[in-house]
């Protein structure tokens, strides 16, 4: 495009010169003003338009001469730029193929290019890491700090996080805090905060991550779930727990892992009513086996009301192993060991596994039946290993059939649900 622009400019100048000469021919010299230049005892006079034209021509000649003088340097600069980019491309290909040493050499030859030098330095760090030379990697990283501080901060933070130093990674990323972090930097900071137990602060970065599309939607949703769960578990007091819970979107507050984290932390903070209320609301809205198990094992009071709620749920979910185990635990807390045994046998028949056998062993041990307790604990070990459990004595055929028999479970359209 530059030769084309120069050609157009010359044509414009030529046209203006022709028009100017015609205009000068139509006017007397005395009407156009005089320009007199004295030099060396000589006087040079001409009209004002001609003087201006001469100055313009002189400027054009000087500009053309300057361009011709600079031409070799421009050609050499373009050649070096092409060479630098070619070395960078070849180095990236070598890096992709695992040719670490060759890639590093090519990057070293490309670092002088002001446009791609920072990219070459960052890639040289990865090549040095690939061939296991931390000293060379640190050297390239130090050089990158003066060329591109933001790129240096992100690369240093990533390397420190990979080495299990999240605090140092956060400190390295803070170097670039004067300007907004790019999406990759935000993601690194989020993961570093998560790993040092500051999930609440990391959760606050999700909005920026979503706005900048730092992760695919599925991965971002998974990260949001992890951060929400961890931030609830890390809440230092009930007020902070309630604040974080209310700040979460409503769909997230119905997810079983999030509800379980809230309920467990609320129970640990002696906020029993809130823990049970949210568990019950979640189970009423959408049944989940893990929440049913937590409902029975949570270290809170209100045993009678919990037993009543569990009995109500049993009508809709008669084959739920977690619910039957929860009822067994609640019955034993009420001192009703015989009923707890019935629930445990039904839970085992429905696939409750090792936890139900452990609960049965604890119940037999509390009742003074050491032999049955030992057999129940042994069955818990068998179940945990995937082995067949031994039957306990005292259960006749009618009771075994009752343990296996459950009412037909149908969906909202009346179609029977198949048992998993």
C-alpha positions, 0 to 999 in steps of 0.5 A: 500500500505504501508505493500506491500512496506515494504514487497518488501523492506525486500525482496530486503534487503534479496536478497542483503544480500545473494548476499553480503555474497556470495561475501564475501565468495569468497574474503579474509578478508585481501583484504576487509579492516579492521574496528577496534572499541575500547571500554572499553579496548576491540578491535572489528575488522571486515571487511569493508563490514561486518561493513557496513552490521551491520550498515545497520541492526542496522539502520533497527532495529532502524527504526522498533523500532521507527515505533513500538513506533509511531504506537499507536500515528498514530492509534490515529491520524487516528482515530481522523481524521476519527472522524473529517471527520465523524462529518463534514459529519454529520454536513453538513447533519444537516445543509442541513436539517436545524438542526442548533444547532446540525450542529454547535455542530458537526462542533465545534467537527471537527474544530481541524482537520487540514485538514477539520477544515477550512471547519468546521469553515465556515459551523459553521458560516452558522449554527450560522446565520441559528439559528440567533446568530450573536455573535456566527457567528462572533466568528467562523468567527474570528477563521476562519481568522487565519485558512484560510484567503482567506475563511474568506475574501470570507465568510465575504464579502458574509455576508456583501453583504447580509446585504447591506454593499457592501463597507465593503464587498469590504474591506473584500475581499481586505484582500485576494488580496495578492493572486488571488481571486477564482471564487466565490470571483470574483463574490462577488466583481463584485456584490459589485462593481455593487451595489455601482455604480462602474459598469465600474470596475465590467465590467472589471472582466467579462473576469476572470469570463468567463475564470473561468466559475464562472456562467452559460453562460446564467447568465453571459450574463445577468450580462454582459448586466446589467453591460454594461448598468449601466456602460454607465449610470455612465459615467462621461463625453463623453470621458469615455462614448465613451471609454466604448462603444468602449470597448464593443463587437459589438453584445452587442452594438446592444442590445436595453437596451445597446443602450438605456443607451448609447443614454440617457447618450449621450443626458444628456452630450449634445452629441446629434449627437452620441445619435441619430446616434446610435439609428438610426443605431440600429433601422435600424438593428433591430426594437425595440419598446422601442428604437422607443419610446426613439427616440421620447422622447429623450430631444435633438434637430434635430426635423426635421431630426428625424421626417423624419427618423420616417416617413421613418420607418413608411412605414415598421412598420405602426402598431408600437404604439411606432413609432406612439407615437414618430411621435406624439411627434415630430409633436407637437414639430414642432407645428403641433398639428392636425397631432400629434392628428392623430398620437396619435389616431392611436397609441391608436388604435394600443395599445399605452396605457397610454403614448399616452393618457398623450401626448394627454392630454398635447397637448389639455392643450397646445391648451387651450382645458381644457375639452378634456385635462381632459378627456385624462388625465382620460383615461391615468389613466384608461389605466394605471389601465387596465380599458377601456378608454372613447372615445373622441368626434369628431371622426367619423366612417371613422376616427376610421376605418383609425386609426385601418387600417394598411398595411399588414406586411410581412417578408422577405419571403413574409409571413404576420406577425401576430400582437401580 
